[in-house]
């Protein structure tokens, strides 16, 4: 991987009378101070995008893992996301290949701390979504705020641990779902009960979409994995917010695992 990103630097902030603001500082583009990112507390510590990027690159090269990367700059360069997929690290569950997936987030504008998540996804070609993020209870997640104790070098260890969790635990969890038989009527009853359950956090409109999709899945819903796979595909396609999508998927996964079909 090789790319150039905006770098942030700190500046002092003054009011209209020339008095310095206490307890706060500004973050601006190192190459152009007029390109302003955010006002933050004095304890805020910058994690430079290029340094995060280089550490991720080094960790993957040290592990000798084949990967594909998609780097996304948001908010005019103030936020960075690195999406990684690993085509050679897979589990085959019910004839579907589940790949290792990772995402890294960093920002200069307070929209996120330094965040790493390692989970899984399934390539989709038969639907209008390119993939389905399949969220696992075993997900490896690390979040660090931009405080003075921030050490971006911790990413290396977390990446290695996430690969091990994927190989040992995530595949086991989904295999158990694939070995849990269900009936179409049982699946429809289960979803309808969730629709009627007001304590459910997943929005009604997504539940209605899942219910409608069950009607078109005749003959294919024979296991709990098939049901969860269908649920994940719909959420990936319909829910724009990454965090909301994951929270919804995790809620429904837990309910599927606990339900007696």
C-alpha contacts under 8 A as a table, 3 or more apart, distances in Angstrom:
res1	aa1	res2	aa2	distance
1	X	57	X	6.46
3	X	50	X	7.76
4	X	50	X	6.87
5	X	49	X	6.32
5	X	50	X	6.04
5	X	77	X	7.24
6	X	29	X	6.45
6	X	30	X	7.34
6	X	31	X	7.81
6	X	49	X	7.27
6	X	77	X	6.21
6	X	78	X	7.64
7	X	29	X	5.86
7	X	30	X	5.41
7	X	31	X	7.54
7	X	48	X	5.94
7	X	49	X	6.80
7	X	50	X	7.60
8	X	27	X	6.13
8	X	28	X	5.47
8	X	29	X	4.82
8	X	30	X	5.08
8	X	46	X	7.23
8	X	48	X	6.74
8	X	108	X	6.84
9	X	27	X	5.58
9	X	28	X	5.58
9	X	29	X	6.32
9	X	30	X	5.23
9	X	46	X	7.81
10	X	25	X	6.58
10	X	26	X	5.58
10	X	27	X	4.81
10	X	28	X	6.52
11	X	25	X	5.99
11	X	26	X	5.04
11	X	27	X	6.32
11	X	28	X	7.25
12	X	20	X	7.12
12	X	21	X	7.63
12	X	24	X	7.95
12	X	25	X	5.28
12	X	26	X	6.17
13	X	20	X	5.75
13	X	21	X	5.57
13	X	24	X	7.41
13	X	25	X	5.78
13	X	26	X	6.26
14	X	17	X	7.61
14	X	18	X	5.33
14	X	19	X	5.15
14	X	20	X	4.25
14	X	21	X	5.54
15	X	18	X	5.33
15	X	19	X	5.39
15	X	20	X	6.46
15	X	21	X	6.83
16	X	19	X	7.39
21	X	24	X	6.13
21	X	25	X	7.53
23	X	41	X	5.79
23	X	42	X	5.38
24	X	39	X	6.71
24	X	40	X	5.56
24	X	41	X	4.36
24	X	42	X	4.97
25	X	39	X	5.72
25	X	40	X	5.57
25	X	41	X	6.12
25	X	42	X	5.83
26	X	36	X	7.72
26	X	37	X	7.67
26	X	38	X	5.92
26	X	39	X	4.47
26	X	40	X	6.19
27	X	36	X	6.30
27	X	37	X	5.40
27	X	38	X	5.31
27	X	39	X	6.21
27	X	40	X	7.35
27	X	108	X	6.99
27	X	109	X	7.76
28	X	32	X	7.30
28	X	33	X	5.32
28	X	34	X	7.17
28	X	35	X	5.76
28	X	36	X	4.27
28	X	37	X	5.22
28	X	38	X	7.22
29	X	32	X	5.15
29	X	33	X	5.48
29	X	34	X	7.51
29	X	35	X	5.39
29	X	36	X	6.25
29	X	37	X	7.16
30	X	33	X	6.45
32	X	35	X	5.58
33	X	36	X	6.45
37	X	78	X	6.18
37	X	108	X	6.08
37	X	109	X	5.15
38	X	108	X	6.94
38	X	109	X	4.83
38	X	110	X	7.15
39	X	109	X	7.79
40	X	44	X	6.41
40	X	110	X	7.70
41	X	44	X	5.57
43	X	147	X	5.80
43	X	148	X	6.13
44	X	146	X	5.34
44	X	147	X	4.86
44	X	148	X	6.51
45	X	146	X	4.92
45	X	147	X	4.99
45	X	148	X	5.38
45	X	150	X	7.02
46	X	108	X	7.12
46	X	146	X	6.36
47	X	51	X	7.19
47	X	52	X	7.05
47	X	106	X	7.42
47	X	107	X	7.89
47	X	108	X	7.95
47	X	114	X	7.63
47	X	146	X	7.21
47	X	152	X	7.07
48	X	51	X	5.31
48	X	52	X	6.42
49	X	52	X	5.24
49	X	53	X	6.10
49	X	80	X	6.76
49	X	106	X	6.82
49	X	107	X	7.71
50	X	53	X	4.93
50	X	54	X	6.05
51	X	54	X	5.09
51	X	55	X	6.22
52	X	55	X	5.26
52	X	56	X	6.28
52	X	106	X	7.98
52	X	152	X	6.63
53	X	56	X	5.28
53	X	57	X	6.20
53	X	82	X	7.89
54	X	57	X	4.99
54	X	58	X	6.09
55	X	58	X	5.06
55	X	59	X	6.08
55	X	152	X	7.82
55	X	153	X	6.80
55	X	155	X	7.15
55	X	156	X	6.97
56	X	59	X	5.19
56	X	60	X	6.27
56	X	155	X	6.96
56	X	156	X	6.89
57	X	60	X	5.36
57	X	61	X	6.16
58	X	61	X	5.08
58	X	62	X	6.01
59	X	62	X	5.15
59	X	63	X	6.26
59	X	155	X	7.94
59	X	156	X	5.18
59	X	159	X	7.31
59	X	160	X	7.92
60	X	63	X	5.07
60	X	64	X	6.06
60	X	65	X	5.79
61	X	64	X	4.83
61	X	65	X	6.56
63	X	160	X	7.64
65	X	86	X	7.41
66	X	86	X	6.01
66	X	87	X	7.07
66	X	88	X	6.71
67	X	84	X	6.45
67	X	85	X	5.51
67	X	86	X	4.47
67	X	87	X	6.61
68	X	84	X	5.61
68	X	85	X	5.18
68	X	86	X	6.39
68	X	87	X	7.77
69	X	82	X	6.90
69	X	83	X	5.67
69	X	84	X	4.59
69	X	85	X	6.54
70	X	82	X	5.99
70	X	83	X	5.10
70	X	84	X	6.50
71	X	80	X	7.39
71	X	81	X	5.85
71	X	82	X	4.52
71	X	83	X	6.16
72	X	80	X	5.94
72	X	81	X	5.11
72	X	82	X	6.34
72	X	83	X	7.95
73	X	76	X	6.92
73	X	77	X	5.16
73	X	78	X	7.40
73	X	79	X	5.85
73	X	80	X	4.75
73	X	81	X	6.43
74	X	77	X	5.41
74	X	78	X	6.35
74	X	79	X	5.00
74	X	80	X	6.17
74	X	81	X	7.87
75	X	78	X	5.27
75	X	79	X	5.93
76	X	79	X	7.61
77	X	80	X	6.84
78	X	107	X	5.56
78	X	108	X	5.13
78	X	109	X	5.93
79	X	105	X	7.35
79	X	106	X	5.81
79	X	107	X	4.13
79	X	108	X	6.33
79	X	109	X	7.15
79	X	111	X	7.57
80	X	104	X	7.89
80	X	105	X	5.67
80	X	106	X	5.31
80	X	107	X	6.11
81	X	103	X	6.78
81	X	104	X	5.47
81	X	105	X	4.60
81	X	106	X	6.71
82	X	103	X	5.50
82	X	104	X	5.04
82	X	105	X	6.66
83	X	101	X	7.57
83	X	102	X	5.92
83	X	103	X	4.49
83	X	104	X	6.62
84	X	101	X	5.76
84	X	102	X	5.09
84	X	103	X	6.14
85	X	99	X	7.06
85	X	100	X	6.08
85	X	101	X	4.71
85	X	102	X	6.54
86	X	89	X	5.61
86	X	90	X	7.85
86	X	99	X	6.31
86	X	100	X	5.47
86	X	101	X	6.49
87	X	90	X	6.83
87	X	99	X	6.25
87	X	100	X	7.52
88	X	99	X	7.75
89	X	99	X	5.94
89	X	100	X	5.86
89	X	167	X	7.74
90	X	97	X	6.13
90	X	98	X	5.27
90	X	99	X	4.47
90	X	100	X	6.32
91	X	97	X	5.72
91	X	98	X	5.10
91	X	99	X	6.71
91	X	167	X	7.98
91	X	171	X	5.88
92	X	95	X	5.78
92	X	96	X	5.39
92	X	97	X	4.54
92	X	98	X	6.13
93	X	96	X	5.20
93	X	97	X	6.42
93	X	98	X	7.15
93	X	171	X	7.91
93	X	174	X	7.05
93	X	175	X	6.11
93	X	178	X	6.80
94	X	178	X	6.46
96	X	122	X	7.14
97	X	122	X	6.13
97	X	123	X	7.44
98	X	120	X	6.22
98	X	121	X	5.58
98	X	122	X	4.94
98	X	123	X	7.75
99	X	120	X	5.45
99	X	121	X	5.47
99	X	122	X	6.32
100	X	118	X	7.33
100	X	119	X	6.09
100	X	120	X	4.76
100	X	121	X	6.77
100	X	163	X	7.63
100	X	166	X	6.78
101	X	118	X	5.79
101	X	119	X	5.25
101	X	120	X	4.90
101	X	121	X	6.33
102	X	116	X	7.23
102	X	117	X	5.58
102	X	118	X	4.32
102	X	119	X	6.16
102	X	120	X	7.78
103	X	115	X	8.00
103	X	116	X	5.79
103	X	117	X	5.43
103	X	118	X	6.66
104	X	114	X	7.42
104	X	115	X	5.56
104	X	116	X	4.57
104	X	117	X	6.66
105	X	112	X	6.98
105	X	113	X	7.30
105	X	114	X	5.73
105	X	115	X	5.02
105	X	116	X	6.57
106	X	112	X	6.14
106	X	113	X	5.81
106	X	114	X	4.73
106	X	115	X	6.57
107	X	110	X	6.26
107	X	111	X	6.32
107	X	112	X	5.79
107	X	113	X	6.55
107	X	114	X	7.38
108	X	111	X	7.76
109	X	112	X	7.83
110	X	113	X	6.98
112	X	115	X	7.39
112	X	145	X	7.96
113	X	143	X	6.66
113	X	144	X	5.71
113	X	145	X	4.67
113	X	146	X	5.85
114	X	143	X	5.82
114	X	144	X	5.17
114	X	145	X	6.35
114	X	146	X	7.17
114	X	152	X	7.90
115	X	141	X	7.55
115	X	142	X	5.76
115	X	143	X	4.48
115	X	144	X	6.41
116	X	141	X	5.75
116	X	142	X	5.19
116	X	143	X	6.48
116	X	155	X	7.63
117	X	139	X	7.25
117	X	140	X	5.80
117	X	141	X	4.48
117	X	142	X	6.49
118	X	139	X	6.09
118	X	140	X	5.14
118	X	141	X	6.42
118	X	159	X	7.68
118	X	162	X	5.79
118	X	163	X	7.77
118	X	166	X	7.98
119	X	134	X	7.54
119	X	135	X	6.49
119	X	136	X	6.81
119	X	139	X	5.34
119	X	140	X	6.77
119	X	162	X	7.97
119	X	166	X	7.05
120	X	133	X	6.24
120	X	134	X	5.60
120	X	135	X	6.64
120	X	136	X	7.63
120	X	166	X	7.84
121	X	131	X	6.54
121	X	132	X	5.48
121	X	133	X	4.38
121	X	134	X	5.19
121	X	135	X	7.95
122	X	131	X	5.46
122	X	132	X	5.22
122	X	133	X	6.59
122	X	134	X	7.07
123	X	130	X	6.20
123	X	131	X	4.42
123	X	132	X	6.60
124	X	127	X	6.25
124	X	129	X	6.36
124	X	130	X	5.10
124	X	131	X	4.67
124	X	132	X	6.74
125	X	128	X	7.38
125	X	129	X	7.40
125	X	130	X	6.33
125	X	131	X	7.81
127	X	130	X	7.51
128	X	237	X	7.70
129	X	132	X	7.24
129	X	233	X	7.32
129	X	236	X	7.35
129	X	237	X	5.72
131	X	233	X	7.23
131	X	236	X	7.47
132	X	229	X	7.73
132	X	232	X	5.70
132	X	233	X	4.72
132	X	236	X	5.56
132	X	237	X	7.90
133	X	232	X	6.26
133	X	233	X	7.31
133	X	236	X	6.27
134	X	229	X	7.23
134	X	232	X	5.87
134	X	249	X	7.53
135	X	139	X	7.12
135	X	232	X	7.98
135	X	246	X	6.51
135	X	249	X	6.19
135	X	250	X	6.08
135	X	253	X	7.79
136	X	139	X	5.33
136	X	170	X	6.44
136	X	173	X	7.54
136	X	250	X	7.04
136	X	253	X	7.81
137	X	170	X	7.91
137	X	250	X	7.21
138	X	165	X	7.10
138	X	166	X	7.87
138	X	169	X	6.55
138	X	170	X	5.87
139	X	162	X	7.88
139	X	165	X	7.83
139	X	166	X	8.00
139	X	170	X	7.63
140	X	158	X	7.94
140	X	161	X	7.83
140	X	162	X	5.43
140	X	165	X	7.27
142	X	158	X	7.27
144	X	150	X	6.66
145	X	150	X	6.94
146	X	149	X	7.93
146	X	150	X	6.02
147	X	150	X	5.54
151	X	154	X	6.08
152	X	155	X	6.00
153	X	156	X	6.18
154	X	157	X	5.74
154	X	158	X	6.57
155	X	158	X	5.15
155	X	159	X	6.08
156	X	159	X	5.35
156	X	160	X	6.48
157	X	160	X	5.23
157	X	161	X	6.17
158	X	161	X	5.04
158	X	162	X	6.01
159	X	162	X	5.09
159	X	163	X	6.37
160	X	163	X	5.31
160	X	164	X	6.54
161	X	164	X	5.19
161	X	165	X	6.26
162	X	165	X	5.04
162	X	166	X	6.15
163	X	166	X	5.15
163	X	167	X	6.22
164	X	167	X	5.16
164	X	168	X	6.03
165	X	168	X	5.25
165	X	169	X	5.24
165	X	170	X	6.49
166	X	169	X	5.70
166	X	170	X	4.84
166	X	171	X	6.62
167	X	170	X	6.65
167	X	171	X	6.52
168	X	171	X	6.64
168	X	172	X	6.86
169	X	172	X	5.16
169	X	173	X	6.33
170	X	173	X	5.20
170	X	174	X	6.51
171	X	174	X	5.34
171	X	175	X	6.02
172	X	175	X	5.07
172	X	176	X	6.31
173	X	176	X	5.35
173	X	177	X	6.72
174	X	177	X	5.00
174	X	178	X	6.32
174	X	225	X	6.73
175	X	178	X	4.94
175	X	179	X	6.29
175	X	225	X	7.90
176	X	179	X	5.08
176	X	180	X	6.41
177	X	180	X	5.19
177	X	223	X	6.88
177	X	224	X	5.02
177	X	225	X	4.69
177	X	257	X	7.39
178	X	181	X	7.55
178	X	223	X	5.59
178	X	224	X	6.02
178	X	225	X	4.68
178	X	226	X	7.30
179	X	223	X	6.77
179	X	224	X	7.70
179	X	225	X	7.98
180	X	223	X	5.45
180	X	224	X	5.57
180	X	225	X	7.65
181	X	222	X	5.75
181	X	223	X	4.35
181	X	224	X	6.32
181	X	261	X	7.58
182	X	186	X	6.39
182	X	187	X	6.88
182	X	221	X	7.10
182	X	222	X	5.16
182	X	223	X	4.98
182	X	224	X	6.17
182	X	261	X	5.49
183	X	186	X	4.97
183	X	187	X	6.21
183	X	221	X	6.66
183	X	222	X	5.74
183	X	223	X	7.63
183	X	261	X	7.27
184	X	187	X	5.09
184	X	188	X	6.21
184	X	214	X	7.84
184	X	218	X	7.33
184	X	219	X	7.80
184	X	221	X	5.74
184	X	222	X	7.02
185	X	188	X	5.11
185	X	189	X	6.05
186	X	189	X	5.16
186	X	190	X	6.05
186	X	261	X	5.66
187	X	190	X	5.05
187	X	191	X	6.26
187	X	214	X	7.92
187	X	221	X	7.75
187	X	227	X	7.34
187	X	261	X	7.36
188	X	191	X	5.24
188	X	192	X	6.12
188	X	211	X	6.79
188	X	214	X	6.85
189	X	192	X	5.12
189	X	193	X	6.14
190	X	193	X	5.22
190	X	194	X	6.45
190	X	261	X	8.00
191	X	194	X	5.04
191	X	195	X	6.24
191	X	207	X	7.22
191	X	210	X	7.70
191	X	211	X	6.41
192	X	195	X	4.95
192	X	196	X	6.28
192	X	211	X	7.31
193	X	196	X	5.12
193	X	197	X	6.13
194	X	197	X	4.90
194	X	200	X	6.66
194	X	207	X	7.74
195	X	198	X	7.60
195	X	200	X	7.76
195	X	204	X	6.38
195	X	207	X	6.17
195	X	208	X	7.43
197	X	200	X	5.69
200	X	203	X	7.82
201	X	248	X	7.23
201	X	251	X	7.67
202	X	206	X	7.04
202	X	207	X	7.18
202	X	248	X	5.31
202	X	251	X	7.54
203	X	206	X	5.62
203	X	207	X	6.62
204	X	207	X	5.01
204	X	208	X	6.10
205	X	208	X	5.08
205	X	209	X	6.33
206	X	209	X	5.00
206	X	210	X	6.28
206	X	234	X	7.80
206	X	235	X	7.28
206	X	238	X	7.70
207	X	210	X	5.04
207	X	211	X	6.16
208	X	211	X	4.99
208	X	212	X	6.17
209	X	212	X	5.09
209	X	213	X	6.14
209	X	234	X	7.53
210	X	213	X	5.02
210	X	214	X	6.32
210	X	230	X	7.71
210	X	231	X	6.31
210	X	234	X	6.97
211	X	214	X	5.26
211	X	215	X	7.01
212	X	215	X	5.49
212	X	216	X	7.20
213	X	216	X	5.27
213	X	217	X	6.43
213	X	230	X	7.94
214	X	217	X	5.05
214	X	218	X	7.21
215	X	218	X	6.46
217	X	220	X	5.62
217	X	221	X	6.56
218	X	221	X	6.83
219	X	222	X	7.30
220	X	226	X	7.13
221	X	224	X	7.77
221	X	226	X	5.54
221	X	227	X	6.13
222	X	226	X	6.72
223	X	226	X	5.29
223	X	227	X	6.69
224	X	227	X	5.14
224	X	228	X	6.21
224	X	256	X	6.94
224	X	257	X	7.81
225	X	228	X	5.08
225	X	229	X	5.85
226	X	229	X	5.05
226	X	230	X	6.21
227	X	230	X	5.21
227	X	231	X	6.26
228	X	231	X	4.92
228	X	232	X	6.05
228	X	252	X	7.84
228	X	253	X	6.60
228	X	256	X	7.46
229	X	232	X	5.17
229	X	233	X	6.22
230	X	233	X	5.23
230	X	234	X	6.46
231	X	234	X	5.36
231	X	235	X	6.31
231	X	249	X	7.51
232	X	235	X	5.15
232	X	236	X	6.02
232	X	249	X	6.34
233	X	236	X	5.25
233	X	237	X	6.31
234	X	237	X	5.20
234	X	238	X	6.01
235	X	238	X	5.16
235	X	239	X	5.43
235	X	245	X	6.11
235	X	248	X	7.72
235	X	249	X	7.15
236	X	239	X	6.03
236	X	240	X	7.88
236	X	245	X	6.77
237	X	240	X	7.83
239	X	242	X	7.49
239	X	244	X	7.14
239	X	245	X	5.53
240	X	244	X	7.94
240	X	245	X	7.27
241	X	244	X	5.23
241	X	245	X	5.97
242	X	245	X	5.14
242	X	246	X	6.28
243	X	246	X	5.21
243	X	247	X	6.15
244	X	247	X	5.07
244	X	248	X	6.08
245	X	248	X	5.25
245	X	249	X	6.15
246	X	249	X	5.07
246	X	250	X	6.01
247	X	250	X	5.17
247	X	251	X	6.16
248	X	251	X	5.18
248	X	252	X	6.31
249	X	252	X	5.29
249	X	253	X	5.97
250	X	253	X	5.02
250	X	254	X	6.16
251	X	254	X	5.38
251	X	255	X	6.39
252	X	255	X	5.03
252	X	256	X	6.09
253	X	256	X	5.13
253	X	257	X	6.19
254	X	257	X	5.15
254	X	258	X	6.25
255	X	258	X	5.21
255	X	259	X	6.01
256	X	259	X	5.27
